[in-house]
Every structure is written in structure tokens, then in C-alpha cells.
Amino acid sequence: RENSSENILSSANRLLLHEGRLTLAESTRLLDVYLFLFDDFLLITKIKRNKKKYGGSDTSLIPMCPSLTPELQSFIREGGFCTVLDQPIPLDRMTLKSIEPV
């Protein structure tokens, strides 16, 4: 569904609870993803790496948000970025289950 990406994070009352990397098993391949867990939904983004790396004075041109984790800031500095993989998943529609590690 077409949505403006500006509307996804627009709520002033939304809280970011946790964020971090995860490897997602997708049919026959593994996919590096970066998750953002908010108080009302889970946002899964795909990690992409630019072939061209930023360096030297170019690093100052990358907008940095102080609320980003050092891991994500470093990733962005190296030319990486995240794209939204799918629609945000509302937490009231999720069921969490503990499973044995494979």
C-alpha cells in the first residue's frame, strides 16, 4: 500500500523501545535486517550497503541524529542505509513465542 514515509514515524507520542540488528531467515537465504521496536508497532528494515564509502570531510555531510545508537551511526557513516522491508506490524496483532535455537 502506498504510504508517505513521513507518516510512519510522525506520532509525537510514539516511543522507541529498542532497536538492533537481526538475521532473518527468508525461504532459502538469510537477510540482514535492522528492527525498530516502538510502543505500538515493529518496523523491519533491510540493511543496504553503498559500494562507495564516505570518508574524510564527506562524513560531516551525513545527517546524524543523536538518538541513533552508535552502531547505526557508524553504519550510516560507512555509507549504509536502511529501507523499510514491509508494512509496520502493529504490536496488538503480534504473538511472541519462545523457540529453541536452531
Secondary structure by P-SEA (a helix, b strand, c coil): cccccccccccccccccccbbbbbbcccbbbbbbbbbcccbbbbbbbbbbcccccccccccccccccccaaaaaaaaacccccccccccccccbbbbbbccc
